[in-house]
């Protein structure tokens, strides 16, 4: 049996852990997806979001940044009735707002990827944690990222959400040293 990070005990966490979490991601559409999902997760468990991930894909036009940036109040009202996502008005509006800000960053930097990965000098940080309890909720880098995103008009991008985003997209490798993916 494979040894995994302690949080990956059951589905959908096992598949997510084994196939995505901590792997460097550079596709802007995927980065937007994780930005939306991490924002939606605030105050909830990641398992809750993973179980609704397909619903989010449908609800947010497969995370098409251009389309989401043009969502109107009509879209918001429809989304707030959609049981396949978290029906929180602030989080729904945040996803739309963040799409607009995302486009501005793409324009300024050429891609959101280039902007985001610049915070870690374009190379993943490999941490050496033995236990889940050693992993911080935020770091100096996630605090800088959060501050910059907020300055640029993003919502639901506090330091903890930013660190979770950094973990998800592989900017940091927080697989614990006992995990079979730690060395990969």
C-alpha positions as CSV (number, residue, x, y, z in Angstrom):
1,X,0.0,0.0,0.0
2,X,1.3,3.5,-0.9
3,X,2.1,5.9,1.9
4,X,0.4,9.2,1.2
5,X,0.0,12.5,3.0
6,X,-2.2,12.1,6.0
7,X,-5.1,14.1,4.6
8,X,-5.5,11.8,1.5
9,X,-7.4,9.0,3.2
10,X,-10.4,8.6,0.9
11,X,-12.0,9.7,-2.4
12,X,-12.0,12.2,-3.9
13,X,-8.9,13.2,-1.9
14,X,-6.8,10.2,-2.9
15,X,-7.1,10.7,-6.7
16,X,-6.7,14.5,-6.3
17,X,-3.5,13.9,-4.1
18,X,-2.0,11.3,-6.5
19,X,-2.8,13.1,-9.7
20,X,-2.8,16.8,-9.1
21,X,-1.9,18.3,-5.8
22,X,1.6,19.7,-5.6
23,X,2.3,19.2,-9.4
24,X,3.5,22.3,-11.1
25,X,0.6,23.8,-13.1
26,X,1.2,26.5,-15.7
27,X,-2.0,26.6,-17.7
28,X,-3.9,29.9,-17.1
29,X,-7.3,28.3,-17.3
30,X,-6.3,25.7,-14.7
31,X,-4.8,28.4,-12.5
32,X,-8.1,30.3,-12.7
33,X,-10.0,27.1,-11.8
34,X,-7.9,26.6,-8.7
35,X,-8.3,30.3,-7.8
36,X,-12.1,29.9,-8.0
37,X,-12.1,26.6,-6.1
38,X,-9.7,27.8,-3.3
39,X,-11.8,30.9,-2.8
40,X,-15.0,28.8,-2.6
41,X,-13.3,26.6,-0.1
42,X,-12.9,29.4,2.5
43,X,-14.5,28.1,5.7
44,X,-15.3,24.7,4.3
45,X,-13.4,21.4,3.8
46,X,-11.5,20.8,0.6
47,X,-13.4,17.5,0.2
48,X,-16.6,19.5,0.0
49,X,-15.2,21.5,-2.9
50,X,-13.7,18.5,-4.7
51,X,-17.1,16.8,-4.6
52,X,-18.6,19.9,-6.3
53,X,-15.7,20.5,-8.8
54,X,-17.6,19.2,-11.8
55,X,-20.6,21.5,-10.8
56,X,-18.2,24.4,-10.7
57,X,-16.9,23.5,-14.1
58,X,-20.4,23.6,-15.6
59,X,-21.5,26.7,-13.6
60,X,-18.4,28.7,-14.6
61,X,-18.2,27.8,-18.3
62,X,-15.4,25.3,-17.8
63,X,-13.4,28.1,-16.1
64,X,-13.3,30.2,-19.3
65,X,-11.9,33.4,-17.9
66,X,-13.3,35.6,-20.7
67,X,-16.8,34.2,-20.4
68,X,-16.8,34.4,-16.5
69,X,-15.6,38.0,-16.6
70,X,-18.7,38.9,-18.6
71,X,-21.2,37.3,-16.2
72,X,-24.1,39.6,-15.4
73,X,-26.4,39.9,-12.4
74,X,-28.7,37.3,-14.2
75,X,-25.8,34.8,-14.1
76,X,-25.3,35.5,-10.4
77,X,-29.0,34.9,-9.7
78,X,-28.9,31.6,-11.6
79,X,-25.7,30.5,-9.8
80,X,-27.2,31.3,-6.4
81,X,-29.8,28.6,-7.2
82,X,-27.3,26.1,-8.5
83,X,-27.0,23.3,-5.9
84,X,-23.9,21.8,-7.6
85,X,-21.8,24.7,-6.2
86,X,-21.5,26.6,-2.9
87,X,-24.3,29.2,-3.1
88,X,-22.6,32.0,-1.4
89,X,-23.2,35.4,-3.0
90,X,-19.8,36.8,-1.9
91,X,-18.0,33.8,-3.3
92,X,-19.9,33.8,-6.6
93,X,-19.4,37.5,-7.1
94,X,-15.7,37.1,-6.2
95,X,-15.2,34.5,-9.0
96,X,-16.6,36.9,-11.5
97,X,-14.6,39.9,-10.2
98,X,-11.4,37.8,-10.0
99,X,-11.9,36.8,-13.7
100,X,-11.9,40.5,-14.6
101,X,-8.7,41.1,-12.5
102,X,-7.1,37.9,-13.9
103,X,-7.5,39.3,-17.5
104,X,-5.7,42.5,-16.4
105,X,-2.8,40.5,-15.1
106,X,-2.6,38.5,-18.3
107,X,-2.5,41.7,-20.2
108,X,0.2,43.2,-18.0
109,X,2.5,40.1,-17.6
110,X,1.6,38.1,-20.8
111,X,0.1,35.3,-18.6
112,X,-1.2,34.8,-15.1
113,X,1.3,31.9,-14.8
114,X,4.2,34.3,-15.4
115,X,2.9,36.7,-12.7
116,X,2.1,34.0,-10.1
117,X,5.2,31.9,-10.5
118,X,7.4,35.0,-10.3
119,X,6.7,34.9,-6.5
120,X,8.8,31.8,-6.3
121,X,11.4,32.7,-8.9
122,X,9.7,30.3,-11.4
123,X,10.8,27.2,-9.4
124,X,8.8,25.1,-6.9
125,X,9.8,25.3,-3.3
126,X,10.3,21.8,-1.9
127,X,9.6,21.7,1.8
128,X,10.7,19.0,4.1
129,X,7.8,18.4,6.4
130,X,7.4,15.0,8.2
131,X,3.9,15.5,9.5
132,X,0.8,17.3,8.3
133,X,0.9,19.3,11.6
134,X,4.2,20.9,10.6
135,X,2.8,22.5,7.4
136,X,2.0,26.2,7.9
137,X,-1.4,27.8,7.0
138,X,0.5,30.6,5.3
139,X,4.0,31.8,4.6
140,X,5.8,35.1,4.0
141,X,5.4,34.5,0.2
142,X,1.7,33.7,0.4
143,X,1.3,36.9,2.5
144,X,3.1,38.9,-0.3
145,X,1.0,37.3,-3.0
146,X,-2.2,37.9,-1.0
147,X,-1.3,41.6,-0.5
148,X,-0.5,42.1,-4.2
149,X,-3.6,40.3,-5.4
150,X,-5.8,42.4,-3.0
151,X,-4.1,45.6,-4.2
152,X,-5.0,44.5,-7.8
153,X,-8.7,44.1,-6.8
154,X,-9.0,40.4,-6.2
155,X,-11.3,39.0,-3.4
156,X,-11.1,35.8,-1.4
157,X,-7.3,35.8,-1.6
158,X,-6.1,35.9,2.0
159,X,-2.7,34.5,2.9
160,X,-4.2,31.1,3.8
161,X,-6.1,30.8,0.5
162,X,-3.0,31.9,-1.4
163,X,-0.9,29.2,0.3
164,X,-3.5,26.6,-0.5
165,X,-3.4,27.8,-4.1
166,X,0.4,27.6,-4.1
167,X,0.3,24.0,-2.8
168,X,-2.4,23.0,-5.2
169,X,-0.5,24.2,-8.3
170,X,2.9,23.0,-7.2
171,X,4.5,26.4,-6.4
172,X,5.4,24.6,-3.1
173,X,5.8,20.9,-2.6
174,X,4.2,20.1,0.7
175,X,4.0,16.3,0.3
176,X,5.3,15.0,3.7
177,X,8.6,13.1,3.6
178,X,6.8,9.8,4.1
179,X,4.6,10.3,1.1
180,X,5.4,8.3,-2.1
181,X,5.1,11.6,-4.1
182,X,7.6,13.5,-1.9
183,X,10.6,12.4,-4.0
184,X,9.0,12.7,-7.4
